[in-house]
Amino acid sequence: MTDGREALMIARRSDGTLVRRPISPFMLGSTYRPQITSVLSILHRITGCALAVGTLLLTWWLVAAATSPASYAHAAGFIGSPIGYLFLFGWSAALYYHLLNGVRHLAWDAGFGFELNEVHTTGWAVVIGTAALTVLTWIVLIVVI
């Protein structure tokens, strides 16, 4: 045990025998395969942050509308630009994903959906529902606008 990290890998059981501690999955490199549950959990956190940033854009638009016609024209010009539409598309996708995954979590809180096949089915339902609702919303917006 010349390496200090090696010493940290050794532990003792309650009966005193030496055991080697397991390596965390992220340290295993290519042997750890991301699962749908872990990917959706990380994505839920990311979409929560994206919704916060998107809400700042909405706040800017509302403050500009209340301030002056020039400020509103500037905000509306940015939001109506290609990059603004890209932000709005991403924000709407994040909103639908966070909403659907939140409903999934509420079902879990009520004690439903813990079987492995149900977890996978509801996970894919959230992903497919997010894509469908986002695309449907933007089709309706394009037809109306």
DRENDREN-579564 format. One record per residue: residue number from 1; y, z negated, x of N, C-alpha, C in turn. Coordinates in steps of 0.02 Angstrom, whole numbers, plus 50000, padded with zeros to 5 digits. Example, Ala and Ser with C-alpha at 12.3 -4.5 7.8 and 13.67 -1.06 7.14 Angstrom:
KOLKOL  nr nnorth   nup neast canorth  caup caeast cnorth   cup ceast
KOLKOL   1  49716 49610 50660   49775 49610  50615  49835 49610 50660
KOLKOL   2  49888 49646 50642   49947 49643  50684  50002 49606 50645
This chain:
KOLKOL  nr nnorth   nup neast canorth  caup caeast cnorth   cup ceast
KOLKOL   1  49940 50000 50042   50000 50000  50000  50063 50000 50044
KOLKOL   2  50073 50053 50079   50132 50058  50121  50193 50079 50080
KOLKOL   3  50182 50112 50024   50236 50136  49982  50252 50083 49929
KOLKOL   4  50315 50068 49919   50335 50019  49869  50317 50038 49798
KOLKOL   5  50318 50104 49785   50300 50127  49718  50227 50113 49703
KOLKOL   6  50185 50118 49754   50114 50104  49745  50103 50031 49724
KOLKOL   7  50143 49986 49751   50136 49915  49734  50154 49903 49661
KOLKOL   8  50200 49943 49634   50219 49935  49565  50165 49959 49516
KOLKOL   9  50119 49999 49541   50066 50026  49499  50008 49977 49490
KOLKOL  10  50006 49924 49528   49951 49876  49526  49971 49818 49480
KOLKOL  11  49923 49797 49439   49935 49740  49394  49870 49700 49390
KOLKOL  12  49872 49644 49356   49814 49602  49346  49801 49593 49272
KOLKOL  13  49738 49597 49254   49718 49581  49185  49721 49506 49175
KOLKOL  14  49710 49484 49113   49712 49413  49099  49656 49376 49135
KOLKOL  15  49601 49411 49152   49547 49377  49188  49557 49379 49264
KOLKOL  16  49612 49408 49287   49628 49408  49358  49607 49470 49396
KOLKOL  17  49570 49516 49365   49549 49576  49401  49607 49625 49409
KOLKOL  18  49608 49660 49465   49661 49709  49478  49648 49773 49439
KOLKOL  19  49701 49801 49411   49698 49865  49376  49756 49908 49398
KOLKOL  20  49748 49972 49389   49802 50019  49405  49838 50036 49340
KOLKOL  21  49903 50028 49339   49942 50044  49280  49943 50119 49268
KOLKOL  22  49945 50139 49204   49947 50211  49190  50015 50241 49207
KOLKOL  23  50015 50305 49220   50078 50341  49233  50106 50363 49167
KOLKOL  24  50172 50358 49159   50205 50380  49098  50196 50455 49089
KOLKOL  25  50193 50479 49027   50181 50551  49015  50233 50597 49048
KOLKOL  26  50296 50576 49051   50346 50619  49081  50336 50627 49156
KOLKOL  27  50298 50581 49187   50285 50585  49258  50225 50629 49274
KOLKOL  28  50188 50647 49224   50127 50686  49236  50141 50760 49246
KOLKOL  29  50201 50782 49232   50218 50852  49242  50187 50897 49189
KOLKOL  30  50146 50942 49211   50120 50993  49165  50063 50968 49121
KOLKOL  31  50038 50908 49132   49982 50884  49091  50005 50857 49024
KOLKOL  32  50069 50843 49016   50095 50818  48953  50119 50876 48911
KOLKOL  33  50091 50885 48852   50111 50938  48807  50152 50909 48750
KOLKOL  34  50214 50932 48741   50255 50906  48686  50221 50917 48618
KOLKOL  35  50224 50868 48576   50195 50872  48509  50251 50883 48459
KOLKOL  36  50234 50906 48400   50285 50920  48349  50323 50856 48331
KOLKOL  37  50289 50799 48331   50323 50737  48314  50377 50719 48365
KOLKOL  38  50361 50727 48429   50410 50711  48481  50468 50761 48481
KOLKOL  39  50452 50824 48472   50505 50875  48472  50552 50865 48412
KOLKOL  40  50524 50851 48353   50566 50840  48294  50607 50776 48300
KOLKOL  41  50580 50726 48332   50617 50664  48342  50678 50676 48387
KOLKOL  42  50667 50712 48442   50722 50727  48487  50773 50772 48451
KOLKOL  43  50749 50821 48414   50793 50866  48378  50834 50829 48324
KOLKOL  44  50804 50777 48294   50841 50737  48245  50901 50703 48277
KOLKOL  45  50892 50677 48336   50947 50645  48372  51000 50696 48392
KOLKOL  46  50978 50754 48416   51025 50806  48437  51065 50831 48377
KOLKOL  47  51033 50841 48320   51070 50865  48261  51118 50812 48235
KOLKOL  48  51101 50749 48244   51148 50695  48225  51212 50700 48266
KOLKOL  49  51205 50712 48331   51263 50721  48374  51301 50784 48356
KOLKOL  50  51265 50838 48341   51297 50901  48322  51337 50892 48257
KOLKOL  51  51311 50853 48211   51347 50841  48148  51412 50803 48161
KOLKOL  52  51410 50756 48208   51471 50719  48225  51524 50766 48255
KOLKOL  53  51503 50811 48299   51549 50858  48329  51575 50907 48276
KOLKOL  54  51531 50930 48232   51552 50974  48178  51600 50941 48130
KOLKOL  55  51593 50877 48121   51639 50840  48078  51708 50836 48109
KOLKOL  56  51711 50836 48175   51777 50839  48208  51811 50906 48193
KOLKOL  57  51773 50960 48191   51801 51025  48173  51827 51025 48102
KOLKOL  58  51788 50995 48057   51809 50989  47987  51873 50947 47981
KOLKOL  59  51875 50893 48020   51934 50849  48019  51996 50887 48044
KOLKOL  60  51987 50925 48097   52043 50965  48124  52069 51013 48070
KOLKOL  61  52023 51045 48035   52043 51092  47982  52081 51057 47926
KOLKOL  62  52056 50998 47905   52090 50960  47852  52159 50935 47873
KOLKOL  63  52164 50909 47934   52228 50884  47959  52277 50943 47966
KOLKOL  64  52253 51000 47990   52296 51058  47996  52320 51082 47927
KOLKOL  65  52276 51078 47877   52296 51098  47809  52350 51051 47782
KOLKOL  66  52346 50988 47801   52395 50939  47776  52460 50939 47817
KOLKOL  67  52458 50969 47876   52516 50965  47921  52567 51020 47906
KOLKOL  68  52546 51083 47916   52594 51138  47906  52555 51204 47898
KOLKOL  69  52588 51253 47869   52554 51318  47863  52537 51349 47931
KOLKOL  70  52578 51337 47982   52563 51365  48048  52501 51332 48078
KOLKOL  71  52497 51266 48071   52438 51230  48096  52375 51252 48060
KOLKOL  72  52381 51260 47995   52323 51283  47956  52302 51353 47976
KOLKOL  73  52351 51397 47987   52335 51465  48007  52299 51466 48075
KOLKOL  74  52320 51422 48120   52288 51417  48186  52215 51393 48179
KOLKOL  75  52205 51340 48140   52137 51313  48130  52093 51363 48093
KOLKOL  76  52120 51393 48040   52082 51442  48002  52066 51504 48044
KOLKOL  77  52112 51522 48088   52100 51579  48133  52042 51565 48180
KOLKOL  78  52039 51504 48207   51983 51486  48251  51917 51484 48212
KOLKOL  79  51918 51451 48154   51857 51445  48115  51833 51513 48090
KOLKOL  80  51879 51559 48077   51861 51626  48055  51842 51673 48111
KOLKOL  81  51847 51651 48174   51828 51693  48231  51752 51693 48239
KOLKOL  82  51726 51739 48279   51654 51740  48291  51627 51674 48318
KOLKOL  83  51663 51642 48364   51639 51578  48391  51643 51524 48337
KOLKOL  84  51693 51527 48294   51698 51480  48238  51640 51487 48190
KOLKOL  85  51622 51550 48175   51564 51562  48132  51499 51538 48164
KOLKOL  86  51494 51546 48230   51436 51521  48265  51432 51445 48261
KOLKOL  87  51489 51411 48269   51490 51338  48261  51471 51318 48190
KOLKOL  88  51498 51353 48140   51482 51337  48071  51409 51350 48054
KOLKOL  89  51381 51403 48082   51310 51417  48072  51267 51361 48102
KOLKOL  90  51283 51342 48163   51246 51288  48196  51254 51222 48159
KOLKOL  91  51315 51209 48135   51328 51148  48098  51288 51146 48033
KOLKOL  92  51285 51203 47998   51246 51205  47936  51172 51197 47949
KOLKOL  93  51147 51227 48003   51076 51218  48021  51062 51145 48039
KOLKOL  94  51107 51114 48076   51099 51043  48093  51101 51000 48031
KOLKOL  95  51145 51017 47984   51151 50979  47922  51086 50982 47882
KOLKOL  96  51059 51042 47873   50997 51050  47835  50939 51016 47870
KOLKOL  97  50934 51025 47936   50879 50993  47972  50883 50917 47966
KOLKOL  98  50943 50890 47978   50951 50817  47975  50937 50790 47905
KOLKOL  99  50958 50827 47855   50945 50807  47785  50870 50808 47770
KOLKOL 100  50837 50863 47785   50765 50868  47769  50724 50819 47809
KOLKOL 101  50740 50811 47873   50702 50763  47913  50718 50692 47892
KOLKOL 102  50778 50680 47868   50794 50614  47841  50754 50597 47778
KOLKOL 103  50744 50647 47735   50702 50637  47676  50630 50623 47698
KOLKOL 104  50607 50657 47749   50541 50645  47777  50535 50573 47802
KOLKOL 105  50586 50549 47836   50586 50480  47860  50588 50430 47802
KOLKOL 106  50623 50447 47749   50624 50402  47690  50554 50397 47659
KOLKOL 107  50518 50453 47659   50449 50451  47634  50406 50407 47679
KOLKOL 108  50417 50411 47743   50380 50366  47789  50398 50293 47776
KOLKOL 109  50463 50280 47764   50484 50211  47749  50450 50184 47686
KOLKOL 110  50435 50230 47640   50401 50210  47578  50325 50206 47588
KOLKOL 111  50301 50224 47647   50230 50218  47662  50189 50281 47651
KOLKOL 112  50223 50338 47643   50187 50401  47630  50190 50446 47691
KOLKOL 113  50138 50487 47700   50139 50540  47750  50120 50521 47820
KOLKOL 114  50079 50469 47829   50061 50447  47896  49997 50478 47923
KOLKOL 115  49960 50513 47881   49900 50547  47905  49921 50604 47951
KOLKOL 116  49881 50617 48002   49900 50666  48052  49913 50735 48022
KOLKOL 117  49871 50757 47975   49883 50822  47945  49947 50822 47903
KOLKOL 118  49963 50766 47871   50025 50761  47832  50087 50762 47878
KOLKOL 119  50081 50729 47935   50136 50728  47983  50151 50799 48007
KOLKOL 120  50099 50836 48023   50109 50905  48046  50135 50950 47990
KOLKOL 121  50107 50942 47930   50128 50983  47874  50201 50971 47856
KOLKOL 122  50220 50908 47851   50290 50893  47834  50338 50912 47891
KOLKOL 123  50314 50907 47953   50356 50928  48009  50371 51002 48007
KOLKOL 124  50319 51042 47995   50330 51114  47990  50369 51131 47927
KOLKOL 125  50360 51092 47874   50399 51104  47813  50474 51093 47826
KOLKOL 126  50490 51043 47867   50560 51030  47885  50588 51089 47924
KOLKOL 127  50550 51114 47972   50573 51170  48013  50583 51233 47971
KOLKOL 128  50533 51249 47929   50537 51309  47887  50592 51301 47834
KOLKOL 129  50596 51241 47805   50649 51229  47755  50718 51234 47784
KOLKOL 130  50726 51210 47846   50791 51216  47880  50810 51289 47889
KOLKOL 131  50763 51329 47914   50777 51400  47925  50793 51435 47859
KOLKOL 132  50753 51422 47809   50762 51456  47744  50829 51436 47712
KOLKOL 133  50844 51372 47710   50907 51350  47679  50968 51375 47717
KOLKOL 134  50964 51375 47784   51021 51399  47823  51033 51473 47811
KOLKOL 135  50981 51512 47815   50988 51584  47804  51011 51598 47733
KOLKOL 136  50982 51565 47684   51002 51575  47614  51075 51557 47603
KOLKOL 137  51097 51502 47632   51167 51483  47626  51213 51536 47654
KOLKOL 138  51196 51562 47713   51240 51612  47744  51237 51679 47709
KOLKOL 139  51181 51695 47680   51178 51757  47640  51224 51750 47579
KOLKOL 140  51221 51693 47546   51266 51682  47489  51338 51683 47510
KOLKOL 141  51355 51651 47567   51424 51651  47591  51449 51721 47608
KOLKOL 142  51406 51761 47638   51426 51829  47657  51437 51872 47594
KOLKOL 143  51395 51863 47543   51402 51901  47481  51466 51879 47445
KOLKOL 144  51481 51814 47443   51539 51788  47408  51603 51806 47445
KOLKOL 145  51602 51801 47511   51662 51815  47551  51667 51889 47558
